[in-house]
Amino acid sequence: MKLIALLLTIITPLLTMITWNPLAFLDKEIPVAEEKVDGFMKGVCHAEPQYDLLNDAGIEWFRDDIPFPYNSDGTISMSYLRWKKEALEYVENGIRIFGITPYPDDYIEYGLDPRDPENRDEIQAIARFYMNDLRGIVGAFQITNEMGIDRFTLPLTLDEAADFIGMQLEAMYPIREDIIIGYNLGGLSIATLPFKMMEYHKYCDYVGVDMYMGCFEPVLKTPDQFITILNFVRKVTQKPIILCEFGYIGLGEPKTDEEKAEILKSYGFNSEKEARQNIDEFINNLPKDLKEEIIEDYSDRTPEERASLIFDGEYSNHIYTELQEGFGLYKYPHTPEGQGEFFEYLIPKIRKLDYLIGCFVYCWQDSGDCYVCGQVECPVETKWGLVDYEGNPKPAYYAVKEAYAD
């Protein structure tokens, strides 16, 4: 990551100048995709039915996860039917749906392991079911989400995940009509998954990118680096691009050494060194959601690898319910005001990219607890919203409203 950050720092000043392509008018895929989605997609992730606020902000698209459609006996699931009904309500209130199909483990749980070639036809049949059953409700499909991020991808490898995405795109492509389809990139897979997907790009109307600079790592420091990475993905894929998720944590700061020591004591340890030396016991004392994820995804790692994963990476912020020192973009503190200023700066910049056909702010509302560790006080997955937990607009709401109006 540090090497990637260094390279981006060097080339960002050059690549951020490449925001206009004089030959863009020759790329017929961009206008075709834009016509299908009626222009630039101004969207948000995980909306709530606050239709007056959504419409007043100029938000025209809602990006959301579609439940797996079947029960174990093959009947249509109530969760899918409820989602379909709720999605239709958004459409009736002027907000189109950008639907995300389920993760690999949803198919495995149903009995369709994507790694088994014998399951290919049934997985493709489900893809066609989504396309046909949700026509008129879903205007764009994203095939699964952020392959390359362990919690979403495992037990598949990235090569297997590419095939999982590709087989569904292949099934949907001939019957999509006025719907656009594609997939997204997240984390370090931005640098690798596009190359593994090359044979399937002929079935894509777009390629999506998810980016959260200054939130999950301490090395990328300027919002202009968003443009650097978007330019890279465009150059590699030669597809219209959607910024499927982007945002900035609206609250969070480092813990003091004393505060960290108290947290470690609450887990039964006097120091981080002691916890590393007894890492499995430490994991068993973690909050339930965090413990279960680590045990499920990383039980095959050595104790040393698990200790490094927990204390040297993203999980450390969950353990200490903090944003570490250095996590943040220059000039944009993790405050409600800094979050708003981030959107105020970045959205007009990316809108100038001729190949970008949409962007989706993450997300609509602050969360009551962190979906990774389950802790109310953890800032990592709780303070992303344009509105607070009670639904009241934050500075970010007004910043996005003004940017979308332009």
HUJOUR-V906831 format. One record per residue. RES is the residue in one small letter. NEAR is the number of other ideal C-beta (glycine too) atoms within 10 Angstrom. D_FIRST is the distance of its C-alpha to the first C-alpha in Angstrom with 2 decimals. Layout:
BEGIN
RES;NEAR;D_FIRST
RES;NEAR;D_FIRST
END
This chain:
BEGIN
m;13;0.00
k;9;3.80
l;8;5.42
i;15;5.07
a;16;6.10
l;11;8.64
l;11;9.95
l;20;10.44
t;15;12.15
i;9;14.37
i;14;15.41
t;20;15.69
p;11;19.19
l;10;20.40
l;18;19.15
t;18;20.20
m;10;23.67
i;13;23.80
t;17;24.90
w;10;28.21
n;15;29.20
p;7;32.88
l;7;33.17
a;12;31.86
f;10;35.47
l;8;35.58
d;15;32.92
k;8;35.25
e;15;32.65
i;20;31.56
p;13;35.13
v;12;35.98
a;23;33.12
e;16;33.89
e;10;37.54
k;16;36.86
v;24;34.97
d;11;37.41
g;10;35.04
f;16;31.71
m;25;30.57
k;20;30.37
g;27;29.08
v;28;27.88
c;22;26.49
h;17;28.60
a;22;31.68
e;15;34.82
p;12;38.26
q;15;38.74
y;16;40.02
d;8;41.53
l;19;38.33
l;23;36.26
n;13;38.78
d;12;39.23
a;25;35.52
g;14;35.78
i;24;33.58
e;21;34.82
w;26;32.41
f;24;31.30
r;28;28.39
d;19;29.04
d;17;28.75
i;20;31.85
p;17;33.23
f;17;34.09
p;23;37.62
y;16;39.57
n;13;40.90
s;9;41.13
d;5;44.63
g;8;43.56
t;9;44.98
i;13;43.12
s;14;41.26
m;10;42.27
s;13;38.67
y;19;38.33
l;12;41.72
r;11;40.94
w;20;37.69
k;19;39.63
k;10;42.31
e;12;39.95
a;20;38.05
l;14;41.43
e;12;42.25
y;19;39.25
v;15;40.41
e;10;43.91
n;13;42.59
g;11;40.98
i;20;37.35
r;19;36.04
i;25;33.80
f;24;30.43
g;22;30.42
i;22;27.62
t;25;28.94
p;20;28.30
y;22;25.62
p;23;26.20
d;17;27.46
d;16;30.13
y;21;31.54
i;16;31.35
e;13;33.23
y;19;35.84
g;11;36.24
l;19;34.43
d;18;31.60
p;22;29.74
r;13;29.31
d;11;33.11
p;9;34.49
e;8;37.70
n;17;36.03
r;17;34.85
d;11;38.10
e;13;38.10
i;19;34.51
q;16;35.45
a;11;38.63
i;20;36.72
a;22;34.67
r;14;38.00
f;14;39.43
y;21;36.80
m;22;37.45
n;10;41.22
d;14;41.57
l;21;39.35
r;14;40.60
g;11;41.72
i;18;39.35
v;22;35.86
g;21;35.24
a;28;31.74
f;25;30.04
q;24;26.40
i;26;26.23
t;23;24.49
n;21;21.24
e;24;17.47
m;27;17.69
g;19;14.49
i;14;14.39
d;13;16.21
r;13;18.89
f;17;19.98
t;24;19.70
l;15;21.02
p;14;23.22
l;22;22.45
t;13;19.98
l;14;18.13
d;11;20.97
e;17;23.51
a;25;21.99
a;24;22.28
d;19;25.92
f;23;26.50
i;26;25.51
g;20;27.37
m;21;30.61
q;27;30.94
l;23;30.32
e;16;32.90
a;23;35.39
m;21;35.03
y;16;35.02
p;10;38.78
i;12;39.93
r;17;37.57
e;8;40.05
d;10;38.98
i;19;35.84
i;23;32.36
i;21;29.93
g;26;26.29
y;31;23.04
n;26;19.72
l;26;15.99
g;21;13.53
g;22;9.93
l;13;8.00
s;20;11.65
i;20;12.04
a;15;11.09
t;15;13.43
l;24;16.16
p;21;18.00
f;10;18.85
k;20;20.13
m;25;22.19
m;12;23.89
e;11;27.22
y;20;27.31
h;17;26.54
k;9;30.29
y;22;30.74
c;23;28.35
d;22;29.62
y;27;26.15
v;23;22.47
g;28;20.76
v;25;17.37
d;22;16.21
m;23;14.00
y;18;13.87
m;24;12.05
g;26;12.85
c;22;13.83
f;17;11.30
e;19;8.56
p;15;9.66
v;16;7.73
l;23;9.10
k;20;12.75
t;19;15.23
p;24;16.75
d;17;17.39
q;21;13.85
f;24;15.25
i;22;17.66
t;20;15.31
i;21;13.67
l;25;17.21
n;22;18.57
f;17;16.21
v;21;17.30
r;20;20.84
k;12;20.92
v;17;19.79
t;21;22.04
q;12;24.84
k;23;25.52
p;26;26.25
i;25;23.24
i;31;23.37
l;27;20.89
c;30;21.68
e;24;19.99
f;23;18.85
g;24;19.75
y;27;19.30
i;24;20.31
g;25;23.74
l;17;24.15
g;21;22.38
e;15;22.03
p;15;21.14
k;18;23.69
t;10;25.67
d;8;25.84
e;8;29.25
e;13;28.18
k;18;25.46
a;15;28.13
e;11;30.47
i;15;28.03
l;19;27.49
k;11;31.28
s;9;31.68
y;15;29.79
g;13;32.12
f;19;30.11
n;10;30.62
s;12;27.20
e;18;23.62
k;10;24.49
e;13;27.43
a;21;25.46
r;18;22.98
q;13;26.09
n;15;27.63
i;21;24.68
d;12;26.76
e;13;29.39
f;23;26.86
i;21;25.48
n;13;29.12
n;14;29.68
l;20;26.89
p;18;27.91
k;9;29.18
d;16;26.66
l;20;23.65
k;16;25.47
e;13;26.44
e;18;23.01
i;20;21.55
i;14;24.70
e;12;24.83
d;15;21.29
y;17;20.50
s;10;23.96
d;7;23.26
r;14;20.58
t;10;21.85
p;13;22.62
e;10;20.04
e;12;17.30
r;21;18.70
a;21;18.84
s;14;15.19
l;18;14.38
i;23;16.85
f;17;16.33
d;10;12.71
g;12;11.22
e;15;12.73
y;20;16.13
s;15;16.73
n;25;17.44
h;23;19.91
i;23;21.58
y;18;22.17
t;21;22.68
e;22;20.77
l;24;17.96
q;16;16.54
e;10;17.00
g;11;14.50
f;20;13.81
g;23;15.40
l;23;15.89
y;9;18.18
k;12;21.80
y;23;21.18
p;19;21.81
h;21;21.58
t;18;25.30
p;17;27.55
e;14;28.22
g;20;24.63
q;26;23.85
g;22;26.84
e;20;25.98
f;26;22.55
f;26;24.46
e;17;27.16
y;16;24.89
l;24;22.57
i;20;25.09
p;12;27.45
k;15;24.70
i;18;23.42
r;15;27.06
k;10;27.73
l;21;25.59
d;16;28.38
y;23;26.51
l;22;25.35
i;25;28.06
g;25;26.99
c;28;24.74
f;26;24.79
v;28;24.16
y;22;22.84
c;20;25.28
w;22;29.01
q;20;29.77
d;20;28.40
s;16;28.45
g;8;30.75
d;15;28.27
c;22;24.66
y;12;24.56
v;18;21.96
c;22;23.74
g;18;27.08
q;18;27.42
v;10;29.16
e;10;27.71
c;25;24.00
p;21;22.58
v;23;19.45
e;19;21.49
t;22;24.77
k;24;24.69
w;26;23.43
g;27;26.96
l;30;28.98
v;20;31.85
d;15;32.10
y;12;33.12
e;7;36.73
g;13;36.06
n;12;36.58
p;17;34.71
k;21;32.06
p;18;31.25
a;25;28.51
y;24;31.32
y;15;33.29
a;23;30.36
v;24;29.64
k;17;33.38
e;16;33.82
a;22;30.91
y;20;32.15
a;9;35.67
d;8;34.71
END
